[in-house]
Amino acid sequence: MPGGKEIYQQWIQENVDVLVEEVLSQIAGDSSLRHYHSRIKPDEVRQRIRAVFEDGFERLQAWLHSGKEDEDILRPYIELGRARRGEGAPLEEVIRIFLMVNRTINAQIEANKLFNTRYRLNELADLNRDTATFFSKIVHAIIRGYEDGV
């Protein structure tokens, strides 16, 4: 059984395909995401969602190990906000997708609590809490970047 923060990397590796497919399914079923349906190719959306999971968990670990004060860890999300504004993506859609990602992680963690004995419940609870906190910081960074691009 992994120890401490090591479970984060192992957990994402074990669950990334399920997470990506779940978010893609939600995006496909959400008619309010017009930009993502009409202006971005499905393969690119898949690539972006996978990157959010993989990069997000890597940065989450860095943030946890830095004492939660390293703004450089969130800088790519500021840049992402600027980039999405530059491509004409509505801010509401960008944030909506990040919230989908966060909710999907939370739901998968809950499923793991019920069906996966490889992790202790407190490890999954910590992962859930840390992910929710970090994703709120990501959303704030995206908004900052988006608004800086004005």
PyRosetta script that sets phi, psi and omega in degrees:
from pyrosetta import init, pose_from_sequence

init()
pose = pose_from_sequence("MPGGKEIYQQWIQENVDVLVEEVLSQIAGDSSLRHYHSRIKPDEVRQRIRAVFEDGFERLQAWLHSGKEDEDILRPYIELGRARRGEGAPLEEVIRIFLMVNRTINAQIEANKLFNTRYRLNELADLNRDTATFFSKIVHAIIRGYEDGV")
pose.set_psi(1, 133.6)
pose.set_omega(1, -179.4)
pose.set_phi(2, -66.7)
pose.set_psi(2, 158.2)
pose.set_omega(2, 179.4)
pose.set_phi(3, -114.3)
pose.set_psi(3, 151.1)
pose.set_omega(3, 173.0)
pose.set_phi(4, 52.4)
pose.set_psi(4, -135.5)
pose.set_omega(4, -175.5)
pose.set_phi(5, -75.6)
pose.set_psi(5, -6.6)
pose.set_omega(5, 177.5)
pose.set_phi(6, -61.5)
pose.set_psi(6, -26.0)
pose.set_omega(6, -178.0)
pose.set_phi(7, -64.8)
pose.set_psi(7, -27.5)
pose.set_omega(7, -177.0)
pose.set_phi(8, -60.8)
pose.set_psi(8, -49.3)
pose.set_omega(8, -178.9)
pose.set_phi(9, -66.2)
pose.set_psi(9, -43.7)
pose.set_omega(9, 179.7)
pose.set_phi(10, -64.2)
pose.set_psi(10, -43.2)
pose.set_omega(10, -178.4)
pose.set_phi(11, -61.5)
pose.set_psi(11, -45.1)
pose.set_omega(11, -178.7)
pose.set_phi(12, -66.2)
pose.set_psi(12, -39.1)
pose.set_omega(12, 178.6)
pose.set_phi(13, -61.6)
pose.set_psi(13, -40.0)
pose.set_omega(13, -179.1)
pose.set_phi(14, -73.0)
pose.set_psi(14, -25.9)
pose.set_omega(14, -170.4)
pose.set_phi(15, -116.2)
pose.set_psi(15, -3.7)
pose.set_omega(15, -171.1)
pose.set_phi(16, -60.0)
pose.set_psi(16, -40.5)
pose.set_omega(16, -178.1)
pose.set_phi(17, -64.3)
pose.set_psi(17, -43.3)
pose.set_omega(17, 178.4)
pose.set_phi(18, -63.7)
pose.set_psi(18, -43.3)
pose.set_omega(18, -179.6)
pose.set_phi(19, -61.8)
pose.set_psi(19, -48.0)
pose.set_omega(19, -178.8)
pose.set_phi(20, -60.8)
pose.set_psi(20, -48.5)
pose.set_omega(20, -178.0)
pose.set_phi(21, -62.7)
pose.set_psi(21, -38.0)
pose.set_omega(21, 178.7)
pose.set_phi(22, -64.1)
pose.set_psi(22, -44.8)
pose.set_omega(22, 179.4)
pose.set_phi(23, -66.3)
pose.set_psi(23, -41.3)
pose.set_omega(23, 178.1)
pose.set_phi(24, -60.7)
pose.set_psi(24, -38.8)
pose.set_omega(24, 177.0)
pose.set_phi(25, -63.8)
pose.set_psi(25, -42.2)
pose.set_omega(25, 178.1)
pose.set_phi(26, -64.6)
pose.set_psi(26, -42.1)
pose.set_omega(26, 178.8)
pose.set_phi(27, -61.7)
pose.set_psi(27, -46.1)
pose.set_omega(27, -179.3)
pose.set_phi(28, -59.9)
pose.set_psi(28, -33.8)
pose.set_omega(28, -177.5)
pose.set_phi(29, -90.3)
pose.set_psi(29, 0.6)
pose.set_omega(29, -176.5)
pose.set_phi(30, -105.3)
pose.set_psi(30, 100.6)
pose.set_omega(30, -176.5)
pose.set_phi(31, -68.1)
pose.set_psi(31, -14.1)
pose.set_omega(31, -179.9)
pose.set_phi(32, -78.9)
pose.set_psi(32, -7.6)
pose.set_omega(32, -180.0)
pose.set_phi(33, -93.2)
pose.set_psi(33, 57.4)
pose.set_omega(33, -174.8)
pose.set_phi(34, -59.6)
pose.set_psi(34, -41.0)
pose.set_omega(34, -179.2)
pose.set_phi(35, -61.0)
pose.set_psi(35, -45.4)
pose.set_omega(35, -177.3)
pose.set_phi(36, -71.2)
pose.set_psi(36, -26.2)
pose.set_omega(36, 178.5)
pose.set_phi(37, -81.3)
pose.set_psi(37, -36.6)
pose.set_omega(37, -170.6)
pose.set_phi(38, -103.7)
pose.set_psi(38, -22.9)
pose.set_omega(38, -171.5)
pose.set_phi(39, -115.3)
pose.set_psi(39, -8.1)
pose.set_omega(39, -178.2)
pose.set_phi(40, -125.2)
pose.set_psi(40, 131.1)
pose.set_omega(40, 180.0)
pose.set_phi(41, -65.5)
pose.set_psi(41, 143.7)
pose.set_omega(41, -179.1)
pose.set_phi(42, -53.9)
pose.set_psi(42, -38.4)
pose.set_omega(42, 178.7)
pose.set_phi(43, -64.5)
pose.set_psi(43, -35.5)
pose.set_omega(43, 178.5)
pose.set_phi(44, -71.0)
pose.set_psi(44, -38.6)
pose.set_omega(44, 176.3)
pose.set_phi(45, -60.9)
pose.set_psi(45, -45.6)
pose.set_omega(45, 178.7)
pose.set_phi(46, -58.7)
pose.set_psi(46, -45.1)
pose.set_omega(46, 179.9)
pose.set_phi(47, -62.0)
pose.set_psi(47, -43.3)
pose.set_omega(47, 179.7)
pose.set_phi(48, -64.1)
pose.set_psi(48, -42.8)
pose.set_omega(48, -178.6)
pose.set_phi(49, -66.3)
pose.set_psi(49, -43.7)
pose.set_omega(49, 177.9)
pose.set_phi(50, -59.7)
pose.set_psi(50, -42.5)
pose.set_omega(50, 179.9)
pose.set_phi(51, -63.4)
pose.set_psi(51, -38.0)
pose.set_omega(51, 177.9)
pose.set_phi(52, -59.0)
pose.set_psi(52, -46.0)
pose.set_omega(52, -179.8)
pose.set_phi(53, -66.5)
pose.set_psi(53, -51.5)
pose.set_omega(53, -174.9)
pose.set_phi(54, -67.1)
pose.set_psi(54, -49.5)
pose.set_omega(54, 180.0)
pose.set_phi(55, -68.6)
pose.set_psi(55, -38.5)
pose.set_omega(55, -179.2)
pose.set_phi(56, -60.9)
pose.set_psi(56, -43.6)
pose.set_omega(56, 180.0)
pose.set_phi(57, -70.7)
pose.set_psi(57, -34.2)
pose.set_omega(57, 176.3)
pose.set_phi(58, -63.7)
pose.set_psi(58, -44.3)
pose.set_omega(58, 179.3)
pose.set_phi(59, -70.6)
pose.set_psi(59, -34.2)
pose.set_omega(59, 175.4)
pose.set_phi(60, -58.0)
pose.set_psi(60, -46.0)
pose.set_omega(60, 178.9)
pose.set_phi(61, -62.8)
pose.set_psi(61, -43.5)
pose.set_omega(61, 178.7)
pose.set_phi(62, -61.7)
pose.set_psi(62, -41.9)
pose.set_omega(62, 179.5)
pose.set_phi(63, -62.8)
pose.set_psi(63, -43.9)
pose.set_omega(63, 179.2)
pose.set_phi(64, -63.6)
pose.set_psi(64, -38.0)
pose.set_omega(64, -177.9)
pose.set_phi(65, -79.1)
pose.set_psi(65, -15.7)
pose.set_omega(65, -176.6)
pose.set_phi(66, -91.8)
pose.set_psi(66, 2.9)
pose.set_omega(66, -175.9)
pose.set_phi(67, 81.7)
pose.set_psi(67, 15.0)
pose.set_omega(67, 173.9)
pose.set_phi(68, 65.7)
pose.set_psi(68, 25.6)
pose.set_omega(68, -178.7)
pose.set_phi(69, -123.6)
pose.set_psi(69, 1.9)
pose.set_omega(69, -173.6)
pose.set_phi(70, -85.8)
pose.set_psi(70, 101.5)
pose.set_omega(70, -179.4)
pose.set_phi(71, -65.1)
pose.set_psi(71, -25.4)
pose.set_omega(71, 179.5)
pose.set_phi(72, -61.2)
pose.set_psi(72, -28.0)
pose.set_omega(72, 179.7)
pose.set_phi(73, -63.9)
pose.set_psi(73, -32.4)
pose.set_omega(73, -178.2)
pose.set_phi(74, -93.6)
pose.set_psi(74, -7.7)
pose.set_omega(74, -178.0)
pose.set_phi(75, -54.2)
pose.set_psi(75, -41.1)
pose.set_omega(75, 178.5)
pose.set_phi(76, -59.6)
pose.set_psi(76, -28.4)
pose.set_omega(76, 179.2)
pose.set_phi(77, -77.8)
pose.set_psi(77, -29.7)
pose.set_omega(77, 171.4)
pose.set_phi(78, -63.4)
pose.set_psi(78, -45.5)
pose.set_omega(78, 178.2)
pose.set_phi(79, -63.8)
pose.set_psi(79, -37.6)
pose.set_omega(79, 178.4)
pose.set_phi(80, -62.7)
pose.set_psi(80, -42.1)
pose.set_omega(80, 176.3)
pose.set_phi(81, -58.7)
pose.set_psi(81, -44.1)
pose.set_omega(81, 177.4)
pose.set_phi(82, -62.4)
pose.set_psi(82, -43.9)
pose.set_omega(82, -178.5)
pose.set_phi(83, -63.9)
pose.set_psi(83, -42.6)
pose.set_omega(83, -179.9)
pose.set_phi(84, -66.0)
pose.set_psi(84, -37.2)
pose.set_omega(84, 175.4)
pose.set_phi(85, -63.8)
pose.set_psi(85, -42.3)
pose.set_omega(85, 179.8)
pose.set_phi(86, -62.5)
pose.set_psi(86, -32.1)
pose.set_omega(86, 178.7)
pose.set_phi(87, -85.6)
pose.set_psi(87, -4.5)
pose.set_omega(87, 177.2)
pose.set_phi(88, 88.5)
pose.set_psi(88, 13.5)
pose.set_omega(88, 178.1)
pose.set_phi(89, -72.6)
pose.set_psi(89, 129.2)
pose.set_omega(89, 176.3)
pose.set_phi(90, -63.4)
pose.set_psi(90, 137.5)
pose.set_omega(90, -179.2)
pose.set_phi(91, -55.5)
pose.set_psi(91, -40.9)
pose.set_omega(91, -179.5)
pose.set_phi(92, -57.5)
pose.set_psi(92, -40.0)
pose.set_omega(92, 179.9)
pose.set_phi(93, -68.9)
pose.set_psi(93, -41.8)
pose.set_omega(93, -179.8)
pose.set_phi(94, -60.6)
pose.set_psi(94, -48.1)
pose.set_omega(94, -179.2)
pose.set_phi(95, -66.6)
pose.set_psi(95, -40.4)
pose.set_omega(95, 179.7)
pose.set_phi(96, -57.2)
pose.set_psi(96, -41.8)
pose.set_omega(96, 179.6)
pose.set_phi(97, -67.2)
pose.set_psi(97, -41.7)
pose.set_omega(97, 178.1)
pose.set_phi(98, -64.7)
pose.set_psi(98, -34.6)
pose.set_omega(98, 175.7)
pose.set_phi(99, -68.4)
pose.set_psi(99, -36.5)
pose.set_omega(99, 174.8)
pose.set_phi(100, -60.4)
pose.set_psi(100, -44.0)
pose.set_omega(100, 179.3)
pose.set_phi(101, -59.8)
pose.set_psi(101, -47.7)
pose.set_omega(101, -178.8)
pose.set_phi(102, -62.0)
pose.set_psi(102, -46.2)
pose.set_omega(102, 179.4)
pose.set_phi(103, -64.0)
pose.set_psi(103, -36.1)
pose.set_omega(103, 179.1)
pose.set_phi(104, -66.5)
pose.set_psi(104, -41.0)
pose.set_omega(104, 175.9)
pose.set_phi(105, -60.6)
pose.set_psi(105, -48.1)
pose.set_omega(105, -179.7)
pose.set_phi(106, -58.6)
pose.set_psi(106, -43.8)
pose.set_omega(106, -179.5)
pose.set_phi(107, -65.6)
pose.set_psi(107, -39.6)
pose.set_omega(107, 179.9)
pose.set_phi(108, -68.7)
pose.set_psi(108, -36.9)
pose.set_omega(108, 176.4)
pose.set_phi(109, -62.9)
pose.set_psi(109, -44.3)
pose.set_omega(109, 178.3)
pose.set_phi(110, -60.0)
pose.set_psi(110, -42.0)
pose.set_omega(110, 177.7)
pose.set_phi(111, -62.8)
pose.set_psi(111, -38.9)
pose.set_omega(111, 178.5)
pose.set_phi(112, -65.4)
pose.set_psi(112, -35.2)
pose.set_omega(112, 178.5)
pose.set_phi(113, -60.4)
pose.set_psi(113, -36.6)
pose.set_omega(113, -176.6)
pose.set_phi(114, -82.1)
pose.set_psi(114, -35.4)
pose.set_omega(114, -168.4)
pose.set_phi(115, -118.2)
pose.set_psi(115, -4.5)
pose.set_omega(115, -174.5)
pose.set_phi(116, -122.0)
pose.set_psi(116, 116.0)
pose.set_omega(116, -178.8)
pose.set_phi(117, -94.2)
pose.set_psi(117, 5.5)
pose.set_omega(117, -180.0)
pose.set_phi(118, -70.9)
pose.set_psi(118, -24.2)
pose.set_omega(118, -177.6)
pose.set_phi(119, -116.4)
pose.set_psi(119, 145.3)
pose.set_omega(119, 173.9)
pose.set_phi(120, -75.7)
pose.set_psi(120, 150.5)
pose.set_omega(120, -178.3)
pose.set_phi(121, -59.0)
pose.set_psi(121, -37.4)
pose.set_omega(121, -179.5)
pose.set_phi(122, -67.0)
pose.set_psi(122, -31.8)
pose.set_omega(122, 177.0)
pose.set_phi(123, -65.8)
pose.set_psi(123, -43.3)
pose.set_omega(123, 178.9)
pose.set_phi(124, -69.5)
pose.set_psi(124, -36.2)
pose.set_omega(124, 176.2)
pose.set_phi(125, -63.5)
pose.set_psi(125, -42.8)
pose.set_omega(125, 176.9)
pose.set_phi(126, -62.2)
pose.set_psi(126, -43.8)
pose.set_omega(126, 178.5)
pose.set_phi(127, -60.1)
pose.set_psi(127, -44.5)
pose.set_omega(127, 179.9)
pose.set_phi(128, -61.1)
pose.set_psi(128, -48.6)
pose.set_omega(128, -179.6)
pose.set_phi(129, -63.4)
pose.set_psi(129, -48.9)
pose.set_omega(129, -177.6)
pose.set_phi(130, -63.8)
pose.set_psi(130, -39.2)
pose.set_omega(130, 178.8)
pose.set_phi(131, -64.8)
pose.set_psi(131, -45.3)
pose.set_omega(131, 179.7)
pose.set_phi(132, -61.5)
pose.set_psi(132, -43.8)
pose.set_omega(132, 179.2)
pose.set_phi(133, -63.9)
pose.set_psi(133, -45.5)
pose.set_omega(133, -178.4)
pose.set_phi(134, -65.9)
pose.set_psi(134, -40.3)
pose.set_omega(134, 179.5)
pose.set_phi(135, -66.1)
pose.set_psi(135, -31.0)
pose.set_omega(135, 175.3)
pose.set_phi(136, -66.4)
pose.set_psi(136, -35.8)
pose.set_omega(136, 175.7)
pose.set_phi(137, -68.5)
pose.set_psi(137, -38.0)
pose.set_omega(137, 176.6)
pose.set_phi(138, -61.1)
pose.set_psi(138, -48.0)
pose.set_omega(138, -179.2)
pose.set_phi(139, -59.5)
pose.set_psi(139, -43.0)
pose.set_omega(139, 177.7)
pose.set_phi(140, -61.1)
pose.set_psi(140, -42.7)
pose.set_omega(140, 179.9)
pose.set_phi(141, -64.9)
pose.set_psi(141, -40.4)
pose.set_omega(141, 178.2)
pose.set_phi(142, -62.4)
pose.set_psi(142, -45.1)
pose.set_omega(142, 179.2)
pose.set_phi(143, -61.5)
pose.set_psi(143, -44.3)
pose.set_omega(143, 177.5)
pose.set_phi(144, -56.7)
pose.set_psi(144, -47.8)
pose.set_omega(144, -179.5)
pose.set_phi(145, -64.9)
pose.set_psi(145, -42.2)
pose.set_omega(145, 179.7)
pose.set_phi(146, -60.8)
pose.set_psi(146, -45.9)
pose.set_omega(146, -178.3)
pose.set_phi(147, -72.8)
pose.set_psi(147, -29.4)
pose.set_omega(147, 176.1)
pose.set_phi(148, -64.8)
pose.set_psi(148, -27.4)
pose.set_omega(148, -178.8)
pose.set_phi(149, -76.4)
pose.set_psi(149, 1.1)
pose.set_omega(149, -177.7)
pose.set_phi(150, -68.1)
pose.dump_pdb("model.pdb")
